[in-house]
Amino acid sequence: MSLDQINEIAPSRWHPLAEDPDAEMEEPPRQHRSANSRGFAADHYPRLLDKVFSALRDPEGYDAGLRRLDDELRQRGPSQFARFYIEEMLGRSPATAAEARELVLCPSRRISEILSSNEFMGRHDIILQREFPHLSREFFFHIPKSGGSTLTAALDSDGRFCPIDISQGRDSGAFAYRLASLRNTILRLANPRTRSVLIIGHPSVKRILSYQLKRGWDHAFTILRDPIDSSLSMINYVLTRLCDYPTAQDSATWRDILQLPDDPFLPDRRRALELAPKIVELLVPDNPTCGALGTEPLLESVLDNAVILDLKIIRFQQIDDYIRYRGVARHKRFNISTRYVELSDLDRRLRLTIYDKNAEDLKFYDWVGRHMIPGDGPWFEL
């Protein structure tokens, strides 16, 4: 008896065309639904974020695009209340009944308020990744003072990559142009040339694992530099910014932290050495590598996460090779500091403090040097 005859008599459950008489009929895909269905229920209408992101790409600007949604949204029952916008755009229920029942007279204004809110900006990278699932995701774990600014600027210059910046300040009032930034990002994400979402701005491994963002074809990578060199670079970077860019936001913040007077900062070697202990104490981070890569800032946690994420480790000396490997022909270096102080200039107590602040990072740096396996490109793997 042939296989076709067997299947005619009793369709096998493993056969791809076998029908299960007890199975429920699947709902037809959205594109096959009736074009006459215009209700706001999820079964018949695109999600609000789809329409919002389309409006942000409007050729006449995001304001015009959002205003075009007003008439349509005012005619729908659910969208007359704040509950609808909170659930659709923030993915949560309203905090109170009063918030849920609040009438929304101008939908575009409410949408703009949510897009500009701290809550949305604090999660916008996650939302955008899920809204553009066809794009590969690249998670760059940027360790401070390890050449990350040079690498991100190089990839940003290539239209195949769309950076999504989660730097501190983009989820607070310090970042004043949120809607314009979102529009530019969404235009780039929707560009047919874009192939990858590049998550930058010092993301932590904890964030990526907590939200289960990495998929099988995505990539995670970092740059590894000698931790003591990174700390020394941080000292010189602060001194350089205070001297060359005294009115910049970071310089103003550091000036307050270091309790410096408002007069222009013109460091000579003596003044730089006097300020170095304060910079180490207040501004040089403790174990920044393990803090970014570990669920806890400990060597064992970093090693576990590196295996979980299939982390590619680029040595500081390999940055140029890696950029060329990614197909970016030209780039320039960023955040280069003046060498005001060298490690040998610091007294013994301060050098020991720097080593103590990097105790776990030094363990990881030493472990990697002894156990790394060369990858398929200019990087190493565990």
JOMO-V694561 format. One record per residue. RES is the residue in one small letter. SS is DSSP state (h for helix, s for strand, l for the rest). PSI is psi in whole degrees, 0 to 359 (* if undefined). BURIAL is I if it has 16 or more other ideal C-beta (glycine too) atoms within 10 Angstrom, else O. Layout:
RES&SS&PSI&BURIAL / RES&SS&PSI&BURIAL
This chain:
m&l&135&O / s&l&163&O / l&h&323&O / d&h&321&O / q&h&320&O / i&h&315&O / n&h&331&O / e&h&323&O / i&h&312&O / a&l&94&O / p&l&130&O / s&l&147&O / r&l&337&O / w&l&348&O / h&l&132&O / p&l&339&O / l&l&3&O / a&l&140&O / e&l&135&O / d&l&112&O / p&l&340&O / d&l&351&O / a&l&145&O / e&l&148&O / m&l&132&O / e&l&147&O / e&l&137&O / p&l&150&O / p&l&157&O / r&h&322&O / q&h&346&O / h&h&359&O / r&l&158&O / s&l&134&O / a&l&346&O / n&l&351&O / s&l&113&O / r&l&17&O / g&l&168&O / f&l&3&I / a&l&152&O / a&l&334&O / d&l&340&O / h&l&353&O / y&l&139&I / p&l&149&O / r&l&152&O / l&h&320&I / l&h&325&I / d&h&314&O / k&h&324&I / v&h&313&I / f&h&327&I / s&h&320&O / a&h&324&I / l&h&336&I / r&l&5&O / d&l&135&O / p&l&333&O / e&l&3&O / g&l&163&O / y&h&328&I / d&h&312&O / a&h&318&O / g&h&316&I / l&h&322&I / r&h&331&I / r&l&344&O / l&l&344&I / d&h&306&O / d&h&317&O / e&h&317&O / l&h&329&I / r&h&337&O / q&l&355&O / r&l&136&O / g&l&303&O / p&h&325&I / s&h&5&I / q&h&350&I / f&s&152&I / a&h&332&I / r&h&317&I / f&h&314&I / y&h&323&I / i&h&315&I / e&h&317&O / e&h&323&I / m&h&331&I / l&h&349&O / g&l&30&O / r&l&169&O / s&l&156&O / p&l&152&I / a&l&330&O / t&l&163&O / a&h&322&O / a&h&320&O / e&h&321&O / a&h&322&O / r&h&356&O / e&l&129&I / l&s&139&O / v&l&107&I / l&l&334&O / c&l&92&O / p&h&318&I / s&h&325&I / r&h&317&O / r&h&319&I / i&h&316&I / s&h&320&I / e&h&319&O / i&h&316&I / l&h&329&I / s&l&0&O / s&l&155&O / n&h&323&O / e&h&313&O / f&h&315&I / m&h&331&I / g&h&344&O / r&h&8&O / h&h&330&I / d&h&320&I / i&h&316&I / i&h&314&I / l&h&324&I / q&h&319&I / r&h&336&O / e&h&341&I / f&l&65&I / p&l&344&O / h&l&346&O / l&l&139&I / s&s&148&O / r&s&133&I / e&s&117&I / f&s&110&I / f&s&111&I / f&s&97&I / h&l&108&I / i&l&129&I / p&l&140&I / k&l&44&I / s&l&19&I / g&l&10&I / g&h&326&I / s&h&322&I / t&h&316&I / l&h&314&I / t&h&322&I / a&h&323&I / a&h&314&I / l&h&325&I / d&h&330&I / s&l&351&O / d&l&125&I / g&l&349&O / r&l&341&O / f&s&136&I / c&s&106&I / p&s&139&I / i&s&114&I / d&s&122&I / i&l&30&I / s&l&151&O / q&l&133&O / g&l&332&O / r&l&349&I / d&l&25&I / s&l&176&O / g&l&352&O / a&l&342&O / f&l&109&I / a&l&351&O / y&l&55&O / r&h&313&I / l&h&319&I / a&h&320&O / s&h&317&I / l&h&318&I / r&h&312&I / n&h&319&O / t&h&316&I / i&h&323&I / l&h&320&O / r&h&321&I / l&h&324&I / a&l&353&O / n&l&129&O / p&l&337&O / r&l&336&O / t&l&132&I / r&l&333&O / s&s&144&I / v&s&127&I / l&s&110&I / i&s&116&I / i&s&179&I / g&l&32&I / h&l&51&I / p&l&153&I / s&l&154&I / v&h&324&I / k&h&320&I / r&h&317&O / i&h&318&I / l&h&321&O / s&h&320&O / y&l&5&O / q&l&54&O / l&l&333&I / k&l&130&I / r&l&175&O / g&l&326&O / w&l&4&O / d&l&170&I / h&s&145&I / a&s&133&I / f&s&161&I / t&s&166&I / i&s&133&I / l&s&124&I / r&l&154&I / d&l&122&I / p&h&326&I / i&h&320&I / d&h&321&O / s&h&318&I / s&h&317&I / l&h&321&I / s&h&324&I / m&h&318&I / i&h&311&I / n&h&329&I / y&h&316&I / v&h&314&I / l&h&320&I / t&h&315&I / r&h&317&I / l&h&325&I / c&h&312&I / d&h&334&O / y&l&63&O / p&l&338&I / t&l&359&O / a&l&157&O / q&h&316&O / d&h&322&O / s&h&318&I / a&h&319&O / t&h&314&O / w&h&324&I / r&h&319&I / d&h&316&O / i&h&319&O / l&h&355&I / q&l&50&O / l&l&150&O / p&l&166&O / d&l&355&O / d&l&153&O / p&l&138&O / f&l&114&I / l&l&85&O / p&l&133&I / d&l&182&O / r&h&321&O / r&h&313&O / r&h&324&O / a&h&317&I / l&h&327&I / e&h&325&O / l&h&340&I / a&h&315&I / p&h&322&O / k&h&319&O / i&h&316&I / v&h&315&I / e&h&318&O / l&h&337&O / l&l&332&O / v&l&121&I / p&l&155&I / d&l&127&O / n&l&60&I / p&h&329&I / t&h&309&I / c&h&330&I / g&h&324&I / a&h&324&I / l&h&343&I / g&l&148&I / t&l&326&I / e&l&152&O / p&l&58&I / l&l&150&I / l&h&312&I / e&h&321&O / s&h&320&I / v&h&316&I / l&h&318&I / d&h&312&I / n&h&326&I / a&h&323&I / v&h&318&O / i&h&318&O / l&l&359&I / d&l&53&O / l&l&130&I / k&s&130&I / i&s&116&I / i&s&123&I / r&s&149&I / f&h&323&O / q&h&350&O / q&h&5&I / i&h&311&I / d&h&319&O / d&h&319&O / y&h&319&I / i&h&316&I / r&h&321&O / y&h&325&O / r&l&2&I / g&l&13&O / v&l&114&I / a&l&323&O / r&l&144&O / h&l&166&I / k&l&162&O / r&l&146&O / f&l&158&O / n&l&44&O / i&l&130&O / s&l&153&I / t&l&136&O / r&l&81&O / y&l&322&I / v&l&151&I / e&l&162&O / l&h&323&O / s&h&342&O / d&h&338&O / l&l&147&I / d&l&167&O / r&h&319&O / r&h&319&O / l&h&323&I / r&h&319&I / l&h&324&O / t&h&317&I / i&h&318&I / y&h&319&O / d&h&321&O / k&h&346&I / n&l&24&I / a&h&310&O / e&h&323&I / d&h&322&I / l&h&324&I / k&h&315&I / f&h&316&I / y&h&318&I / d&h&319&O / w&h&315&O / v&h&318&I / g&h&332&O / r&h&338&O / h&h&357&O / m&l&148&O / i&s&129&O / p&s&137&O / g&l&190&O / d&l&352&O / g&l&200&O / p&l&65&I / w&l&174&I / f&s&161&I / e&s&164&O / l&l&*&I
